[in-house]
Structure formats: structure tokens, C-alpha cells
Amino acid sequence: MKRFEVGHEYESLDSGIDTINVVKRTDKFIFANNGMHEWRMKIREAKWKNGFCYEYVVDSSAGNKWRDAFTFTASLEH
């Protein structure tokens, strides 16, 4: 499974959104920093039929309309 790691940068599904850096991690949350702000996001897991698994987080402060753009996955490590 591809997991978020402290000290690594990740891109969002929308390439126009700034990358985030994981500064802290617990079992359920990552604490992200984009250079201006630090916040926490809940870790979720995605599993595909072919067995590929990865973690993803969604910035819920963006609102429902922009939620897909503010989704970060561990598989998009920068």
C-alpha cells in the first residue's frame, strides 16, 4: 500500500493546486503544510480490483464543489 510519509511532498488531483508537505502523521490523520498554513486531514484508503491500494486525503474546507480538486493521494508523491 502506498502511504503518506512525514517529510514528503504530494500533489493534488488538480495540478493548479499547491503541493503539500506532510509534517506529522498519526494512524488517522496527516498534518499538512503548504508553505503558508498548516492543517490536518483525515486519511482514507482506496482499493482497486487489481489489488492496488493507496491512501488519500481530502481538504474538507474547500467545499463540495471543489473537493475533487483538493484531494491528495499518496501515489502522487512529488
DSSP file (Angstrom, degrees, kcal/mol; ACC not computed):
  #  RESIDUE AA STRUCTURE BP1 BP2  ACC     N-H-->O    O-->H-N    N-H-->O    O-->H-N    TCO  KAPPA ALPHA  PHI   PSI    X-CA   Y-CA   Z-CA
    1    1 A M              0   0    0      0, 0.0     2,-0.5     0, 0.0    53,-0.2   0.000 360.0 360.0 360.0 135.1    0.0    0.0    0.0
    2    2 A K  B     -a   54   0A   0     51,-1.9    53,-1.9    53,-0.0     2,-0.3  -0.730 360.0-174.1 -81.1 122.1    1.2    3.5   -0.9
    3    3 A R        -     0   0    0     -2,-0.5     2,-0.3    51,-0.2    70,-0.0  -0.821  29.5-102.6-121.7 156.2    1.2    5.6    2.3
    4    4 A F        -     0   0    0     -2,-0.3     2,-0.4    52,-0.0    70,-0.1  -0.578  39.8-160.1 -72.7 137.6    1.8    9.2    3.2
    5    5 A E    >   -     0   0    0     -2,-0.3     3,-1.6    69,-0.1    17,-0.4  -0.958  22.7-104.8-125.4 142.7    5.2    9.7    4.8
    6    6 A V  T 3  S+     0   0    0     -2,-0.4    17,-0.2     1,-0.2     3,-0.1  -0.388 105.5  22.9 -63.6 135.6    6.4   12.6    7.0
    7    7 A G  T 3  S+     0   0    0     15,-3.5     2,-0.3     1,-0.3    -1,-0.2   0.374  98.3 113.5  89.9  -3.7    8.8   14.9    5.2
    8    8 A H    <   -     0   0    0     -3,-1.6    14,-2.2    14,-0.2     2,-0.3  -0.708  59.5-132.3-101.9 153.8    7.5   14.0    1.7
    9    9 A E  E     -B   21   0A   0     -2,-0.3    69,-2.8    12,-0.2     2,-0.3  -0.808  20.2-167.1-105.1 146.0    5.5   16.3   -0.7
   10   10 A Y  E     -BC  20  77A   0     10,-2.3    10,-2.3    -2,-0.3     2,-0.2  -0.977  12.0-136.4-135.3 146.5    2.4   15.3   -2.5
   11   11 A E  E     -     0   0A   0     65,-2.5    62,-0.9    -2,-0.3    65,-0.2  -0.623  20.1-123.6 -97.6 157.6    0.4   16.8   -5.4
   12   12 A S  E     - C   0  72A   0      5,-0.4    60,-0.2     2,-0.4    58,-0.1  -0.407  31.5-103.1 -89.9 173.6   -3.4   17.2   -5.6
   13   13 A L  S    S+     0   0    0     58,-1.9     2,-0.6    55,-0.4    56,-0.1   0.749 113.8  65.4 -68.3 -22.9   -5.6   15.8   -8.4
   14   14 A D  S >  S-     0   0    0     55,-1.1     3,-1.9    57,-0.2    -2,-0.4  -0.909  78.1-151.7-100.4 116.9   -5.7   19.3   -9.8
   15   15 A S  T 3  S+     0   0    0     -2,-0.6    -1,-0.1     1,-0.3     4,-0.1   0.626  90.5  67.9 -67.0 -11.9   -2.2   20.4  -10.9
   16   16 A G  T 3  S+     0   0    0      2,-0.1     2,-0.3    53,-0.0    -1,-0.3   0.568  82.7  90.0 -82.5  -8.6   -3.0   24.0  -10.3
   17   17 A I  S <  S-     0   0    0     -3,-1.9    -5,-0.4    52,-0.2    53,-0.0  -0.690  87.6-105.4 -89.5 140.0   -3.2   23.5   -6.5
   18   18 A D        -     0   0    0     -2,-0.3    -1,-0.1     1,-0.1    -2,-0.1  -0.231  37.5-106.4 -60.4 151.3    0.0   23.8   -4.5
   19   19 A T        -     0   0    0     -8,-0.1     2,-0.3    15,-0.1    -8,-0.2  -0.344  31.3-135.3 -71.6 160.0    1.7   20.7   -3.2
   20   20 A I  E     -B   10   0A   0    -10,-2.3   -10,-2.3    -2,-0.1     2,-0.5  -0.887   4.3-145.3-116.3 152.0    1.5   19.8    0.5
   21   21 A N  E     -BD   9  33A   0     12,-2.5    12,-1.8    -2,-0.3     2,-0.7  -0.970  18.5-131.0-114.1 130.0    4.3   18.6    2.8
   22   22 A V  E     + D   0  32A   0    -14,-2.2   -15,-3.5    -2,-0.5    10,-0.2  -0.722  30.3 171.3 -83.5 116.6    3.4   16.1    5.5
   23   23 A V  E     +     0   0A   0      8,-2.9     2,-0.3    -2,-0.7    -1,-0.2   0.666  66.2   9.0 -99.6 -20.5    4.8   17.4    8.8
   24   24 A K  E     - D   0  31A   0      7,-1.1     7,-2.8   -19,-0.1     2,-0.3  -0.984  62.7-163.2-156.7 152.9    3.2   14.9   11.1
   25   25 A R  E     + D   0  30A   0     -2,-0.3     5,-0.2     5,-0.2     2,-0.2  -1.000   7.9 176.4-143.1 139.2    1.3   11.7   10.9
   26   26 A T        -     0   0    0      3,-3.0    -2,-0.0    -2,-0.3     5,-0.0  -0.644  53.4 -88.4-120.4-174.3   -1.0    9.6   13.2
   27   27 A D  S    S+     0   0    0     -2,-0.2     3,-0.1     1,-0.2     0, 0.0   0.831 126.0  23.7 -64.8 -30.8   -2.9    6.5   12.4
   28   28 A K  S    S+     0   0    0      1,-0.1    15,-3.0    14,-0.1     2,-0.3   0.634 122.1  40.4-111.6 -17.7   -6.0    8.5   11.3
   29   29 A F  E     - E   0  42A   0     13,-0.3    -3,-3.0    28,-0.0     2,-0.4  -0.931  52.6-152.3-135.5 153.3   -4.6   12.0   10.2
   30   30 A I  E     -DE  25  41A   0     11,-2.4    11,-2.5    -2,-0.3     2,-0.6  -0.935  18.7-139.3-114.7 151.2   -1.8   13.8    8.4
   31   31 A F  E     -DE  24  40A   0     -7,-2.8    -8,-2.9    -2,-0.4    -7,-1.1  -0.954  28.5-163.8-109.0 115.5   -0.8   17.3    9.3
   32   32 A A  E     -DE  22  39A   0      7,-3.0     7,-2.1    -2,-0.6     2,-0.4  -0.681  14.3-166.0-106.6 151.8   -0.1   19.1    6.1
   33   33 A N  E     -DE  21  38A   0    -12,-1.8   -12,-2.5    -2,-0.3     5,-0.2  -0.998  10.3-175.1-136.2 131.9    1.7   22.4    5.3
   34   34 A N        -     0   0    0      3,-1.7     4,-0.1    -2,-0.4   -15,-0.1   0.207  64.3 -90.5-108.9  14.8    1.6   24.3    2.0
   35   35 A G  S    S+     0   0    0      2,-0.4     3,-0.1   -14,-0.1   -15,-0.1   0.120 123.0  44.7  99.0 -20.8    4.1   26.9    3.0
   36   36 A M  S    S+     0   0    0      1,-0.4     2,-0.3     0, 0.0    -1,-0.0   0.657 115.6  24.9-120.5 -36.3    1.6   29.3    4.4
   37   37 A H        -     0   0    0      2,-0.0    -3,-1.7     0, 0.0     2,-0.4  -0.909  57.5-148.3-133.4 156.7   -0.8   27.3    6.6
   38   38 A E  E     +E   33   0A   0     -2,-0.3     2,-0.3    -5,-0.2    -5,-0.2  -0.996  30.0 151.2-125.6 135.1   -0.7   24.0    8.5
   39   39 A W  E     -E   32   0A   0     -7,-2.1    -7,-3.0    -2,-0.4     2,-0.3  -0.929  37.1-109.9-151.7 171.2   -3.9   21.9    8.9
   40   40 A R  E     -E   31   0A   0     -2,-0.3     2,-0.4    -9,-0.3    -9,-0.2  -0.835  22.9-169.0-112.6 151.0   -4.9   18.3    9.4
   41   41 A M  E     -E   30   0A   0    -11,-2.5   -11,-2.4    -2,-0.3     2,-0.3  -0.996  26.5-114.0-136.8 142.2   -6.7   15.9    7.0
   42   42 A K  E     -E   29   0A   0     16,-0.4    16,-0.5    -2,-0.4     2,-0.3  -0.569  30.7-126.1 -77.9 134.1   -8.3   12.5    7.7
   43   43 A I  E     -F   57   0A   0    -15,-3.0     2,-0.3    -2,-0.3    14,-0.2  -0.636  29.9-178.7 -82.6 133.4   -6.6    9.6    6.0
   44   44 A R  E     -F   56   0A   0     12,-2.6    12,-2.4    -2,-0.3     2,-0.4  -0.874  18.0-131.1-124.9 161.6   -8.8    7.3    3.8
   45   45 A E  E     -F   55   0A   0     -2,-0.3     2,-0.4    10,-0.2    10,-0.2  -0.917  11.6-162.2-117.9 142.3   -7.9    4.2    1.8
   46   46 A A  E     -F   54   0A   0      8,-2.8     8,-2.0    -2,-0.4     2,-0.4  -0.973   6.4-169.0-120.0 136.9   -8.7    3.3   -1.7
   47   47 A K  E     -F   53   0A   0     -2,-0.4     6,-0.2     6,-0.2     2,-0.2  -0.993   6.0-155.6-128.9 129.1   -8.6   -0.3   -3.0
   48   48 A W    >   -     0   0    0      4,-2.5     3,-1.8    -2,-0.4    -2,-0.0  -0.609  30.9-111.0 -98.5 161.9   -8.8   -1.2   -6.7
   49   49 A K  T 3  S+     0   0    0      1,-0.3    -1,-0.1    -2,-0.2    -2,-0.0   0.794 116.4  60.8 -61.8 -29.3   -9.9   -4.6   -8.1
   50   50 A N  T 3  S-     0   0    0      2,-0.1    -1,-0.3     1,-0.1     3,-0.1   0.434 123.1-102.8 -81.2   3.3   -6.4   -5.4   -9.2
   51   51 A G  S <  S+     0   0    0     -3,-1.8     2,-0.4     1,-0.3    -2,-0.1   0.363  74.1 142.5  95.6  -5.3   -5.1   -5.2   -5.6
   52   52 A F        -     0   0    0    -51,-0.1    -4,-2.5    -5,-0.0     2,-0.4  -0.577  27.4-176.3 -72.7 126.2   -3.5   -1.7   -5.9
   53   53 A C  E     + F   0  47A   0     -2,-0.4   -51,-1.9    -6,-0.2     2,-0.3  -0.949   8.7 162.3-125.1 143.9   -4.1    0.2   -2.6
   54   54 A Y  E     -aF   2  46A   0     -8,-2.0    -8,-2.8    -2,-0.4     2,-0.3  -0.987  32.9-114.7-154.0 160.3   -3.2    3.7   -1.6
   55   55 A E  E     - F   0  45A   0    -53,-1.9    19,-2.7    -2,-0.3    20,-0.4  -0.686  30.9-179.1 -93.7 151.4   -4.1    6.4    0.9
   56   56 A Y  E     -GF  73  44A   0    -12,-2.4   -12,-2.6    -2,-0.3     2,-0.3  -0.983  11.0-157.7-145.1 157.0   -5.8    9.7    0.1
   57   57 A V  E     -GF  72  43A   0     15,-2.8    15,-2.6    -2,-0.3     2,-0.4  -0.956   6.1-150.4-133.0 152.6   -6.9   12.8    1.9
   58   58 A V  E     -G   71   0A   0    -16,-0.5     2,-1.2    -2,-0.3   -16,-0.4  -0.988  17.7-132.1-126.1 131.0   -9.4   15.4    1.1
   59   59 A D    >   -     0   0    0     11,-2.1     3,-1.5    -2,-0.4     4,-0.2  -0.709  22.8-170.0 -80.2 100.4   -9.3   19.1    2.3
   60   60 A S  G >  S+     0   0    0     -2,-1.2     3,-0.9     1,-0.3    -1,-0.2   0.633  74.8  73.6 -72.1 -13.6  -12.8   19.4    3.5
   61   61 A S  G 3  S+     0   0    0      1,-0.2    -1,-0.3     2,-0.1     3,-0.1   0.646  82.7  72.3 -73.7 -12.4  -12.5   23.2    4.0
   62   62 A A  G <  S-     0   0    0     -3,-1.5     4,-0.3     1,-0.1    -1,-0.2   0.706 102.2-124.9 -75.6 -20.1  -12.7   23.6    0.2
   63   63 A G    X>  -     0   0    0     -3,-0.9     4,-0.6    -4,-0.2     3,-0.6  -0.042  30.0 -72.2  90.6 161.0  -16.4   22.7    0.0
   64   64 A N  G >4 S+     0   0    0      1,-0.2     3,-0.7     2,-0.2     4,-0.4   0.848 126.3  58.1 -61.4 -38.2  -18.2   20.1   -2.0
   65   65 A K  G 34 S+     0   0    0      1,-0.2    -1,-0.2     2,-0.1     3,-0.2   0.853 118.2  30.9 -63.2 -35.2  -17.8   21.8   -5.4
   66   66 A W  G <> S+     0   0    0     -3,-0.6     4,-1.6    -4,-0.3     3,-0.4   0.322  87.3 106.7-105.5   5.9  -14.0   21.9   -5.2
   67   67 A R  T << S+     0   0    0     -3,-0.7    -8,-0.3    -4,-0.6    -1,-0.1   0.867  77.7  52.7 -58.6 -40.8  -13.5   18.7   -3.1
   68   68 A D  T >4 S+     0   0    0     -4,-0.4     3,-1.2     1,-0.2   -55,-0.4   0.891 108.1  51.4 -62.4 -39.0  -12.1   16.6   -6.0
   69   69 A A  T 34 S+     0   0    0     -3,-0.4   -55,-1.1     1,-0.3   -56,-0.2   0.837 109.1  51.4 -66.9 -32.3   -9.5   19.3   -6.9
   70   70 A F  T 3< S+     0   0    0     -4,-1.6   -11,-2.1    -3,-0.1     2,-0.5  -0.061  82.8 116.4 -98.4  32.7   -8.3   19.4   -3.2
   71   71 A T  E <   - G   0  58A   0     -3,-1.2   -58,-1.9   -13,-0.2     2,-0.4  -0.889  46.5-165.2 -99.8 128.8   -7.8   15.6   -3.0
   72   72 A F  E     -CG  12  57A   0    -15,-2.6   -15,-2.8    -2,-0.5     2,-0.3  -0.938   2.0-162.4-115.1 135.5   -4.3   14.5   -2.4
   73   73 A T  E >   - G   0  56A   0    -62,-0.9     3,-1.5    -2,-0.4   -62,-0.3  -0.898  26.9-131.3-119.4 149.5   -3.1   10.9   -2.9
   74   74 A A  E 3  S+     0   0A   0    -19,-2.7     3,-0.5    -2,-0.3   -71,-0.2   0.725 106.8  66.1 -67.0 -20.8    0.0    9.1   -1.7
   75   75 A S  E 3  S+     0   0A   0    -20,-0.4    -1,-0.3     1,-0.2     2,-0.2   0.607  90.3  66.3 -78.1 -10.2    0.5    7.8   -5.2
   76   76 A L  E <  S+     0   0A   0     -3,-1.5   -65,-2.5   -65,-0.2    -1,-0.2  -0.345  71.0 165.7-104.3  51.0    1.2   11.4   -6.4
   77   77 A E  E      C   10   0A   0     -3,-0.5   -67,-0.3   -67,-0.2    -3,-0.1  -0.477 360.0 360.0 -69.2 135.4    4.4   11.9   -4.5
   78   78 A H              0   0    0    -69,-2.8   -68,-0.2    -2,-0.2    -1,-0.1   0.427 360.0 360.0 -87.2 360.0    6.3   15.0   -5.8
